[in-house]
Amino acid sequence: MDDGSFVQVSAMTGWVIGVSHVADHGYRCWLINPDLDVLSDGTVYSTSSAAMSAGRAFVSRHA
């Protein structure tokens, strides 16, 4: 993550969802699964809400 920072973190049973922001690029969603793998969909979102929603939707489908 180049010059970015985490702006939001949420937890669901067994999962951690994080949203990072990189200036002039946008927001990214990061997930940590129960096996402690770090995952990202590689998509850049225009808002932190959209990135968090994508993370929650992923967890809902895969939990």
Secondary structure by P-SEA (a helix, b strand, c coil): cccccccbbbbcccbbbbbbbbccbbbbbbbbccccbbbbcccccccaaaaaaaaaaaaaacc
